[in-house]
Amino acid sequence: MSETSRKPAVRSPCVGVCVLDEHDLCTACCRSGLEIADWGGMSDDEKRAVWALIRRREQGERGI
């Protein structure tokens, strides 16, 4: 695979304000405590899946 055909790295949603609420979700980035802890070891596909969950949580979905 050439350098130009690689997908860009998945950026972290972290904004440096880690405060978990009563549902174990960060009030700043909407990730769970486990998602935050595991982020560094996740594949890009796993990170994209977390981003999809973040978007749903930002839209008000709970329990995901």
Gaussian input, Z-matrix of N, CA and C with variables (Angstrom, degrees):
# hf/3-21g

backbone

0 1
 N
 C     1     B1
 C     2     B2     1     A1
 N     3     B3     2     A2     1     D1
 C     4     B4     3     A3     2     D2
 C     5     B5     4     A4     3     D3
 N     6     B6     5     A5     4     D4
 C     7     B7     6     A6     5     D5
 C     8     B8     7     A7     6     D6
 N     9     B9     8     A8     7     D7
 C    10    B10     9     A9     8     D8
 C    11    B11    10    A10     9     D9
 N    12    B12    11    A11    10    D10
 C    13    B13    12    A12    11    D11
 C    14    B14    13    A13    12    D12
 N    15    B15    14    A14    13    D13
 C    16    B16    15    A15    14    D14
 C    17    B17    16    A16    15    D15
 N    18    B18    17    A17    16    D16
 C    19    B19    18    A18    17    D17
 C    20    B20    19    A19    18    D18
 N    21    B21    20    A20    19    D19
 C    22    B22    21    A21    20    D20
 C    23    B23    22    A22    21    D21
 N    24    B24    23    A23    22    D22
 C    25    B25    24    A24    23    D23
 C    26    B26    25    A25    24    D24
 N    27    B27    26    A26    25    D25
 C    28    B28    27    A27    26    D26
 C    29    B29    28    A28    27    D27
 N    30    B30    29    A29    28    D28
 C    31    B31    30    A30    29    D29
 C    32    B32    31    A31    30    D30
 N    33    B33    32    A32    31    D31
 C    34    B34    33    A33    32    D32
 C    35    B35    34    A34    33    D33
 N    36    B36    35    A35    34    D34
 C    37    B37    36    A36    35    D35
 C    38    B38    37    A37    36    D36
 N    39    B39    38    A38    37    D37
 C    40    B40    39    A39    38    D38
 C    41    B41    40    A40    39    D39
 N    42    B42    41    A41    40    D40
 C    43    B43    42    A42    41    D41
 C    44    B44    43    A43    42    D42
 N    45    B45    44    A44    43    D43
 C    46    B46    45    A45    44    D44
 C    47    B47    46    A46    45    D45
 N    48    B48    47    A47    46    D46
 C    49    B49    48    A48    47    D47
 C    50    B50    49    A49    48    D48
 N    51    B51    50    A50    49    D49
 C    52    B52    51    A51    50    D50
 C    53    B53    52    A52    51    D51
 N    54    B54    53    A53    52    D52
 C    55    B55    54    A54    53    D53
 C    56    B56    55    A55    54    D54
 N    57    B57    56    A56    55    D55
 C    58    B58    57    A57    56    D56
 C    59    B59    58    A58    57    D57
 N    60    B60    59    A59    58    D58
 C    61    B61    60    A60    59    D59
 C    62    B62    61    A61    60    D60
 N    63    B63    62    A62    61    D61
 C    64    B64    63    A63    62    D62
 C    65    B65    64    A64    63    D63
 N    66    B66    65    A65    64    D64
 C    67    B67    66    A66    65    D65
 C    68    B68    67    A67    66    D66
 N    69    B69    68    A68    67    D67
 C    70    B70    69    A69    68    D68
 C    71    B71    70    A70    69    D69
 N    72    B72    71    A71    70    D70
 C    73    B73    72    A72    71    D71
 C    74    B74    73    A73    72    D72
 N    75    B75    74    A74    73    D73
 C    76    B76    75    A75    74    D74
 C    77    B77    76    A76    75    D75
 N    78    B78    77    A77    76    D76
 C    79    B79    78    A78    77    D77
 C    80    B80    79    A79    78    D78
 N    81    B81    80    A80    79    D79
 C    82    B82    81    A81    80    D80
 C    83    B83    82    A82    81    D81
 N    84    B84    83    A83    82    D82
 C    85    B85    84    A84    83    D83
 C    86    B86    85    A85    84    D84
 N    87    B87    86    A86    85    D85
 C    88    B88    87    A87    86    D86
 C    89    B89    88    A88    87    D87
 N    90    B90    89    A89    88    D88
 C    91    B91    90    A90    89    D89
 C    92    B92    91    A91    90    D90
 N    93    B93    92    A92    91    D91
 C    94    B94    93    A93    92    D92
 C    95    B95    94    A94    93    D93
 N    96    B96    95    A95    94    D94
 C    97    B97    96    A96    95    D95
 C    98    B98    97    A97    96    D96
 N    99    B99    98    A98    97    D97
 C   100   B100    99    A99    98    D98
 C   101   B101   100   A100    99    D99
 N   102   B102   101   A101   100   D100
 C   103   B103   102   A102   101   D101
 C   104   B104   103   A103   102   D102
 N   105   B105   104   A104   103   D103
 C   106   B106   105   A105   104   D104
 C   107   B107   106   A106   105   D105
 N   108   B108   107   A107   106   D106
 C   109   B109   108   A108   107   D107
 C   110   B110   109   A109   108   D108
 N   111   B111   110   A110   109   D109
 C   112   B112   111   A111   110   D110
 C   113   B113   112   A112   111   D111
 N   114   B114   113   A113   112   D112
 C   115   B115   114   A114   113   D113
 C   116   B116   115   A115   114   D114
 N   117   B117   116   A116   115   D115
 C   118   B118   117   A117   116   D116
 C   119   B119   118   A118   117   D117
 N   120   B120   119   A119   118   D118
 C   121   B121   120   A120   119   D119
 C   122   B122   121   A121   120   D120
 N   123   B123   122   A122   121   D121
 C   124   B124   123   A123   122   D122
 C   125   B125   124   A124   123   D123
 N   126   B126   125   A125   124   D124
 C   127   B127   126   A126   125   D125
 C   128   B128   127   A127   126   D126
 N   129   B129   128   A128   127   D127
 C   130   B130   129   A129   128   D128
 C   131   B131   130   A130   129   D129
 N   132   B132   131   A131   130   D130
 C   133   B133   132   A132   131   D131
 C   134   B134   133   A133   132   D132
 N   135   B135   134   A134   133   D133
 C   136   B136   135   A135   134   D134
 C   137   B137   136   A136   135   D135
 N   138   B138   137   A137   136   D136
 C   139   B139   138   A138   137   D137
 C   140   B140   139   A139   138   D138
 N   141   B141   140   A140   139   D139
 C   142   B142   141   A141   140   D140
 C   143   B143   142   A142   141   D141
 N   144   B144   143   A143   142   D142
 C   145   B145   144   A144   143   D143
 C   146   B146   145   A145   144   D144
 N   147   B147   146   A146   145   D145
 C   148   B148   147   A147   146   D146
 C   149   B149   148   A148   147   D147
 N   150   B150   149   A149   148   D148
 C   151   B151   150   A150   149   D149
 C   152   B152   151   A151   150   D150
 N   153   B153   152   A152   151   D151
 C   154   B154   153   A153   152   D152
 C   155   B155   154   A154   153   D153
 N   156   B156   155   A155   154   D154
 C   157   B157   156   A156   155   D155
 C   158   B158   157   A157   156   D156
 N   159   B159   158   A158   157   D157
 C   160   B160   159   A159   158   D158
 C   161   B161   160   A160   159   D159
 N   162   B162   161   A161   160   D160
 C   163   B163   162   A162   161   D161
 C   164   B164   163   A163   162   D162
 N   165   B165   164   A164   163   D163
 C   166   B166   165   A165   164   D164
 C   167   B167   166   A166   165   D165
 N   168   B168   167   A167   166   D166
 C   169   B169   168   A168   167   D167
 C   170   B170   169   A169   168   D168
 N   171   B171   170   A170   169   D169
 C   172   B172   171   A171   170   D170
 C   173   B173   172   A172   171   D171
 N   174   B174   173   A173   172   D172
 C   175   B175   174   A174   173   D173
 C   176   B176   175   A175   174   D174
 N   177   B177   176   A176   175   D175
 C   178   B178   177   A177   176   D176
 C   179   B179   178   A178   177   D177
 N   180   B180   179   A179   178   D178
 C   181   B181   180   A180   179   D179
 C   182   B182   181   A181   180   D180
 N   183   B183   182   A182   181   D181
 C   184   B184   183   A183   182   D182
 C   185   B185   184   A184   183   D183
 N   186   B186   185   A185   184   D184
 C   187   B187   186   A186   185   D185
 C   188   B188   187   A187   186   D186
 N   189   B189   188   A188   187   D187
 C   190   B190   189   A189   188   D188
 C   191   B191   190   A190   189   D189

   B1=1.4653
   B2=1.5288
   B3=1.2997
   B4=1.4618
   B5=1.5220
   B6=1.3077
   B7=1.4616
   B8=1.5248
   B9=1.3195
   B10=1.4624
   B11=1.5219
   B12=1.3396
   B13=1.4626
   B14=1.5208
   B15=1.3128
   B16=1.4653
   B17=1.5231
   B18=1.3373
   B19=1.4609
   B20=1.5240
   B21=1.3189
   B22=1.4692
   B23=1.5273
   B24=1.3184
   B25=1.4629
   B26=1.5327
   B27=1.3013
   B28=1.4643
   B29=1.5224
   B30=1.3110
   B31=1.4659
   B32=1.5254
   B33=1.2929
   B34=1.4618
   B35=1.5246
   B36=1.3205
   B37=1.4648
   B38=1.5305
   B39=1.3156
   B40=1.4649
   B41=1.5268
   B42=1.3293
   B43=1.4666
   B44=1.5328
   B45=1.3384
   B46=1.4495
   B47=1.5121
   B48=1.3120
   B49=1.4588
   B50=1.5296
   B51=1.3165
   B52=1.4738
   B53=1.5155
   B54=1.3263
   B55=1.4609
   B56=1.5248
   B57=1.3337
   B58=1.4591
   B59=1.5153
   B60=1.3330
   B61=1.4635
   B62=1.5261
   B63=1.3128
   B64=1.4631
   B65=1.5360
   B66=1.3238
   B67=1.4705
   B68=1.5293
   B69=1.3534
   B70=1.4671
   B71=1.5256
   B72=1.3354
   B73=1.4622
   B74=1.5183
   B75=1.3301
   B76=1.4564
   B77=1.5315
   B78=1.3052
   B79=1.4641
   B80=1.5245
   B81=1.3281
   B82=1.4620
   B83=1.5275
   B84=1.3424
   B85=1.4676
   B86=1.5267
   B87=1.3146
   B88=1.4725
   B89=1.5265
   B90=1.3348
   B91=1.4575
   B92=1.5210
   B93=1.3338
   B94=1.4609
   B95=1.5228
   B96=1.3187
   B97=1.4537
   B98=1.5234
   B99=1.3247
   B100=1.4551
   B101=1.5299
   B102=1.3252
   B103=1.4664
   B104=1.5214
   B105=1.3260
   B106=1.4658
   B107=1.5265
   B108=1.3225
   B109=1.4650
   B110=1.5232
   B111=1.3222
   B112=1.4652
   B113=1.5266
   B114=1.3244
   B115=1.4661
   B116=1.5344
   B117=1.3018
   B118=1.4550
   B119=1.5206
   B120=1.3259
   B121=1.4522
   B122=1.5130
   B123=1.3275
   B124=1.4678
   B125=1.5245
   B126=1.3194
   B127=1.4647
   B128=1.5255
   B129=1.3217
   B130=1.4624
   B131=1.5252
   B132=1.3216
   B133=1.4653
   B134=1.5251
   B135=1.3271
   B136=1.4684
   B137=1.5274
   B138=1.3210
   B139=1.4722
   B140=1.5234
   B141=1.3260
   B142=1.4705
   B143=1.5257
   B144=1.3211
   B145=1.4698
   B146=1.5311
   B147=1.3229
   B148=1.4749
   B149=1.5231
   B150=1.3376
   B151=1.4670
   B152=1.5288
   B153=1.3253
   B154=1.4696
   B155=1.5312
   B156=1.3308
   B157=1.4657
   B158=1.5286
   B159=1.3243
   B160=1.4697
   B161=1.5266
   B162=1.3135
   B163=1.4763
   B164=1.5296
   B165=1.3330
   B166=1.4717
   B167=1.5252
   B168=1.3196
   B169=1.4684
   B170=1.5196
   B171=1.3330
   B172=1.4640
   B173=1.5186
   B174=1.3205
   B175=1.4585
   B176=1.5328
   B177=1.3213
   B178=1.4602
   B179=1.5144
   B180=1.3244
   B181=1.4673
   B182=1.5162
   B183=1.2935
   B184=1.4676
   B185=1.5241
   B186=1.3118
   B187=1.4510
   B188=1.5210
   B189=1.3332
   B190=1.4735
   B191=1.5078
   A1=108.17
   A2=117.05
   A3=120.46
   A4=110.37
   A5=115.16
   A6=120.57
   A7=111.76
   A8=117.79
   A9=120.28
   A10=112.47
   A11=118.59
   A12=119.67
   A13=112.54
   A14=118.56
   A15=121.29
   A16=110.57
   A17=114.63
   A18=118.92
   A19=108.48
   A20=117.10
   A21=118.31
   A22=110.44
   A23=116.31
   A24=121.46
   A25=109.27
   A26=115.57
   A27=121.04
   A28=107.75
   A29=115.94
   A30=120.00
   A31=110.73
   A32=115.16
   A33=121.54
   A34=109.39
   A35=117.22
   A36=119.90
   A37=112.80
   A38=117.11
   A39=121.61
   A40=111.37
   A41=115.55
   A42=121.11
   A43=110.92
   A44=116.07
   A45=120.83
   A46=115.70
   A47=117.83
   A48=122.20
   A49=107.42
   A50=116.21
   A51=120.10
   A52=111.00
   A53=115.41
   A54=122.12
   A55=106.55
   A56=116.56
   A57=120.09
   A58=110.00
   A59=115.24
   A60=120.14
   A61=110.19
   A62=117.14
   A63=122.09
   A64=113.00
   A65=117.13
   A66=122.13
   A67=111.58
   A68=117.47
   A69=124.14
   A70=111.86
   A71=116.92
   A72=121.50
   A73=108.98
   A74=115.25
   A75=119.76
   A76=108.62
   A77=116.07
   A78=120.33
   A79=111.95
   A80=117.84
   A81=120.92
   A82=112.95
   A83=117.15
   A84=119.07
   A85=114.00
   A86=117.93
   A87=123.89
   A88=114.37
   A89=118.04
   A90=120.35
   A91=109.48
   A92=115.51
   A93=120.13
   A94=108.80
   A95=115.62
   A96=119.91
   A97=111.75
   A98=117.09
   A99=121.43
   A100=111.54
   A101=116.79
   A102=120.26
   A103=111.09
   A104=116.47
   A105=120.86
   A106=109.37
   A107=116.32
   A108=120.70
   A109=112.29
   A110=117.28
   A111=121.85
   A112=114.10
   A113=118.42
   A114=122.65
   A115=112.82
   A116=119.14
   A117=122.56
   A118=114.19
   A119=117.21
   A120=121.22
   A121=114.17
   A122=117.06
   A123=120.92
   A124=111.25
   A125=114.59
   A126=120.23
   A127=108.25
   A128=116.96
   A129=119.75
   A130=111.24
   A131=118.40
   A132=120.67
   A133=110.94
   A134=117.20
   A135=120.39
   A136=110.38
   A137=116.61
   A138=120.40
   A139=110.63
   A140=117.16
   A141=119.88
   A142=110.80
   A143=117.17
   A144=120.70
   A145=110.53
   A146=116.98
   A147=120.30
   A148=109.64
   A149=117.61
   A150=120.27
   A151=110.73
   A152=117.36
   A153=120.45
   A154=109.91
   A155=116.91
   A156=120.18
   A157=110.88
   A158=116.55
   A159=120.73
   A160=109.78
   A161=116.77
   A162=119.95
   A163=111.02
   A164=116.53
   A165=119.81
   A166=110.50
   A167=117.17
   A168=120.44
   A169=110.94
   A170=116.90
   A171=119.98
   A172=111.51
   A173=116.99
   A174=121.92
   A175=112.37
   A176=116.80
   A177=120.97
   A178=115.48
   A179=118.23
   A180=118.83
   A181=109.58
   A182=116.48
   A183=121.94
   A184=109.34
   A185=115.00
   A186=119.99
   A187=113.66
   A188=117.08
   A189=120.29
   A190=110.10
   D1=133.18
   D2=-179.72
   D3=-80.41
   D4=160.69
   D5=179.72
   D6=-58.63
   D7=-36.13
   D8=-175.64
   D9=-77.87
   D10=-16.95
   D11=-178.74
   D12=-93.41
   D13=-4.29
   D14=178.10
   D15=-73.04
   D16=144.21
   D17=173.52
   D18=-74.35
   D19=146.31
   D20=177.89
   D21=-64.87
   D22=153.26
   D23=177.53
   D24=-60.54
   D25=146.56
   D26=178.99
   D27=-80.09
   D28=121.17
   D29=-177.49
   D30=-76.19
   D31=152.57
   D32=178.43
   D33=-77.06
   D34=141.72
   D35=176.08
   D36=-79.82
   D37=-3.05
   D38=-175.97
   D39=-60.85
   D40=134.32
   D41=174.99
   D42=-116.49
   D43=10.64
   D44=175.01
   D45=81.45
   D46=14.48
   D47=178.81
   D48=-124.37
   D49=81.67
   D50=-175.26
   D51=-90.13
   D52=104.90
   D53=176.35
   D54=-137.71
   D55=113.97
   D56=179.16
   D57=-86.78
   D58=136.78
   D59=178.10
   D60=-88.44
   D61=-172.37
   D62=-177.29
   D63=-67.22
   D64=-11.46
   D65=178.16
   D66=-102.24
   D67=10.54
   D68=-179.01
   D69=65.89
   D70=29.35
   D71=176.18
   D72=-111.90
   D73=137.79
   D74=177.07
   D75=-68.39
   D76=131.88
   D77=-178.77
   D78=-71.35
   D79=-16.03
   D80=-178.85
   D81=-96.02
   D82=-45.89
   D83=-173.80
   D84=-110.63
   D85=-5.94
   D86=177.65
   D87=67.49
   D88=19.44
   D89=173.53
   D90=-93.71
   D91=153.68
   D92=174.50
   D93=-76.33
   D94=163.77
   D95=176.81
   D96=-57.47
   D97=-39.90
   D98=179.15
   D99=-66.95
   D100=-40.85
   D101=177.60
   D102=-62.72
   D103=-38.54
   D104=177.90
   D105=-64.88
   D106=-47.15
   D107=-177.50
   D108=-64.71
   D109=-36.17
   D110=-175.45
   D111=-88.36
   D112=-11.44
   D113=-171.00
   D114=-49.37
   D115=-48.17
   D116=-175.63
   D117=-61.96
   D118=-25.53
   D119=-179.40
   D120=-99.90
   D121=1.79
   D122=-178.25
   D123=-80.56
   D124=149.11
   D125=171.84
   D126=-73.84
   D127=165.54
   D128=177.39
   D129=-60.91
   D130=-37.15
   D131=178.02
   D132=-64.15
   D133=-40.35
   D134=177.57
   D135=-65.21
   D136=-39.58
   D137=178.50
   D138=-64.70
   D139=-40.48
   D140=177.21
   D141=-63.32
   D142=-36.49
   D143=177.38
   D144=-64.74
   D145=-39.39
   D146=176.86
   D147=-64.99
   D148=-41.56
   D149=176.96
   D150=-58.26
   D151=-38.61
   D152=178.49
   D153=-64.22
   D154=-40.63
   D155=176.89
   D156=-64.39
   D157=-40.53
   D158=178.95
   D159=-58.77
   D160=-46.40
   D161=-179.60
   D162=-60.50
   D163=-40.77
   D164=178.34
   D165=-66.27
   D166=-41.28
   D167=178.49
   D168=-64.29
   D169=-38.41
   D170=178.34
   D171=-64.87
   D172=-26.60
   D173=177.64
   D174=-83.11
   D175=-0.89
   D176=174.71
   D177=105.73
   D178=-1.54
   D179=177.39
   D180=-69.31
   D181=137.68
   D182=179.09
   D183=-121.60
   D184=161.49
   D185=177.54
   D186=78.08
   D187=16.08
   D188=178.86
   D189=-116.91

